[in-house]
Amino acid sequence: MLVRQRREHGFAPAVRIGVHMAARIGSVATANEIVASRETAVAGRFGFSNLRALELKGLSTPVDVVTVDWA
């Protein structure tokens, strides 16, 4: 849609694109804490702890979230 707008009118509005679930997961982090979905943490190179299922605003099902052990 933005490509068509630019092609037909010579410009496209500036947009910000983010991942809704990632924003909701990030919002539950406390100071000096990194949280991620369990699926993301399993694929990463850091360990994780504190697995919990959270009901996040705007999402219909709970999301498994972990604390990333980064320190």
Beta strands, then each sheet from edge to edge (+ up, - down):
strand 1: 35-37
strand 2: 47-54
strand 3: 63-69
sheet 1: 1+ 3- 2+
end
